[in-house]
Amino acid sequence: MDAKLIIAATQRWIETFVIGLNLCPFAQRVFQAGKIRYVVSAATTEKTLLMDLTRELQSLAAIPITAVETTLLIHPQALTDFLDFNDFLDPAEHRLAQLGLEGVIQLATFHPHYQFAETEPNAVENFTNRSPYPMLHLLREESISNLAANPDELLAIPERNIETLRRLGRAAILERLQSIAEGSQPEK
C-alpha cells in the first residue's frame, strides 16, 4: 500500500471529478488553499478503522480551522464491501456522539461501489459518492455554515449533482474515473 499514490489518486478525483464537475461548491476553495488533511489508514478491520476515526476526529477538533478545514480518512484495505462500509456508519456516528462532536463535525461518505437506497447499482446518481477508495470525509459544520448562508442552496446540491451526471452520461463518467485511476487528465 503506497500512501502517496493513494493520496495522489484522491487529489486527482477531487480536482477533476468533484471540482471539475462542480459536485461540491465548497471543495475548490479548501483544495486550492491546501486545507484538506489526507490520512491513509492501514486498517484492515472495522475495529482498527474506528480507532483511526477516533484519532482523526479528535485531531480535527483540536486543529484550528485556519490550518486544516477538513479531513479525508482514506481506508483502502478496510470495508471494501459497500454493505460492510454502510453498516460501519452507525458505529462511526456513535463514536462522533461519544466524543461530543455532534454539531461540530459531520461525516460524509464515499466508496468505489457507493449505492443509494432504492437505486440500481449502475445508476448514475450513485457516482456522486463514488471515489477511488473507501473514505470518510470529516467535515466541520462551521465550514458549511460559513459558506452556505442559504439552506435551500445546500438542499439543492444533490439534485443538481444527479442532473449533472445524467447529462454527462454513464460512459463519460466511467471514462473520467478511469482516467483518474490511471493518473491522466480526462478530456473536458
C-alpha positions in Angstrom: 0.0 0.0 0.0 1.6 3.2 -1.2 0.0 6.1 0.7 1.5 8.7 -1.7 -0.2 7.1 -4.7 -3.5 6.7 -2.8 -3.4 10.4 -1.9 -2.4 11.4 -5.4 -5.4 9.5 -6.9 -7.7 11.0 -4.3 -6.5 14.5 -5.2 -7.0 13.8 -8.9 -10.5 12.7 -8.1 -11.2 15.8 -6.1 -9.7 18.1 -8.8 -11.2 16.5 -11.9 -14.4 15.0 -10.7 -15.6 16.8 -7.6 -14.4 20.2 -8.5 -14.3 19.7 -12.3 -17.9 18.8 -12.4 -18.8 21.2 -9.5 -20.3 18.4 -7.4 -19.3 20.3 -4.3 -19.3 24.1 -4.4 -17.1 24.2 -1.3 -14.3 21.9 -2.4 -12.3 24.2 -4.7 -11.6 26.8 -2.0 -10.3 24.3 0.6 -8.5 22.2 -2.1 -6.6 25.2 -3.5 -5.9 26.6 -0.1 -4.3 23.2 0.9 -6.6 22.9 3.9 -7.5 19.3 3.4 -5.8 16.7 5.5 -5.3 13.4 3.8 -4.9 10.4 6.0 -4.4 6.9 4.6 -5.4 4.3 7.2 -3.6 1.0 7.2 -6.6 -0.5 9.0 -7.9 -3.9 7.7 -10.6 -4.3 10.3 -13.6 -2.3 11.5 -12.1 -2.1 15.0 -8.8 -0.6 13.8 -10.6 1.8 11.5 -12.8 3.0 14.3 -9.6 3.7 16.3 -8.2 5.7 13.4 -11.5 7.6 13.0 -11.5 8.5 16.7 -7.9 9.8 16.4 -8.8 11.9 13.3 -12.0 13.3 14.8 -10.1 14.4 17.9 -7.3 15.8 15.8 -9.6 17.8 13.5 -11.4 19.2 16.5 -8.1 20.3 18.1 -6.5 21.9 15.0 -7.5 25.5 14.1 -9.8 25.8 11.1 -7.3 28.2 9.6 -4.8 25.3 9.4 -7.0 22.3 8.5 -10.6 22.6 7.5 -11.5 19.1 6.6 -10.0 15.6 6.7 -10.3 12.7 4.3 -9.8 9.4 6.1 -9.0 7.0 3.2 -9.1 3.3 4.1 -8.3 1.2 1.1 -8.0 -2.1 3.0 -10.9 -1.9 5.3 -14.6 -2.1 4.5 -14.1 -2.6 0.7 -17.5 -4.2 0.5 -20.1 -1.4 0.3 -22.6 -3.1 2.6 -20.0 -3.5 5.3 -19.0 0.1 4.8 -22.6 1.2 5.1 -23.0 -0.9 8.3 -20.0 0.9 9.8 -21.7 4.3 9.6 -23.7 3.6 12.8 -20.7 2.9 15.0 -18.9 5.9 13.3 -21.8 8.2 14.1 -22.0 6.8 17.6 -18.3 7.5 18.1 -18.8 11.1 16.9 -21.5 11.4 19.6 -19.4 9.8 22.3 -16.7 12.4 21.6 -19.2 15.2 21.9 -18.6 16.3 18.3 -22.2 16.2 17.0 -22.9 19.6 15.6 -19.2 20.3 15.3 -18.1 17.7 12.7 -20.2 15.6 10.4 -19.3 12.6 8.4 -19.8 12.3 4.6 -19.1 9.0 2.9 -17.5 8.0 -0.3 -16.9 4.5 -1.7 -16.0 2.9 -5.1 -19.2 1.0 -5.0 -21.5 3.6 -3.3 -25.2 2.8 -3.8 -28.0 4.9 -2.5 -31.0 3.1 -1.2 -33.6 2.2 -3.8 -31.3 2.6 -6.7 -29.8 0.2 -9.2 -26.1 -0.5 -8.7 -25.2 1.2 -12.0 -27.5 4.2 -11.6 -25.7 7.5 -12.4 -26.8 9.1 -9.1 -24.6 6.6 -7.2 -21.5 8.2 -8.9 -22.0 11.4 -6.9 -20.5 9.5 -3.9 -18.2 7.1 -5.7 -14.5 7.6 -5.1 -11.2 5.8 -5.9 -11.1 4.3 -2.4 -13.4 3.9 0.6 -13.2 7.1 2.6 -14.8 9.1 5.4 -14.9 12.8 5.0 -14.7 14.6 8.3 -16.3 17.9 7.7 -16.5 20.9 10.1 -20.1 22.1 10.4 -18.7 25.6 10.8 -17.3 25.4 7.2 -20.7 24.6 5.8 -22.4 27.3 7.8 -19.9 29.9 6.8 -20.2 29.1 3.1 -23.9 28.4 2.7 -25.9 31.2 4.1 -29.0 29.9 2.2 -30.0 26.4 3.5 -32.1 25.9 0.3 -28.9 26.0 -1.7 -27.5 23.1 0.3 -30.6 21.1 -0.2 -30.4 21.7 -4.0 -26.9 20.3 -4.3 -27.8 16.6 -4.5 -30.4 17.1 -7.2 -28.1 19.4 -9.2 -25.3 16.8 -9.0 -27.6 14.0 -10.2 -28.7 16.1 -13.1 -25.1 17.0 -14.0 -24.1 13.3 -14.0 -27.2 12.3 -16.1 -26.3 14.9 -18.7 -22.7 13.6 -18.7 -23.8 10.0 -19.1 -22.6 6.8 -17.6 -20.0 6.1 -20.3 -18.4 9.5 -19.9 -18.4 9.2 -16.1 -16.6 5.8 -16.3 -14.1 7.2 -18.8 -13.4 10.1 -16.4 -13.0 7.8 -13.4 -10.7 5.5 -15.4 -8.5 8.5 -16.4 -8.3 9.4 -12.7 -7.3 5.8 -11.8 -4.6 5.8 -14.5 -3.2 9.2 -13.5 -4.1 11.1 -16.6 -6.4 14.1 -17.1 -9.8 13.3 -18.6 -10.9 15.2 -21.7 -13.1 18.1 -20.9 
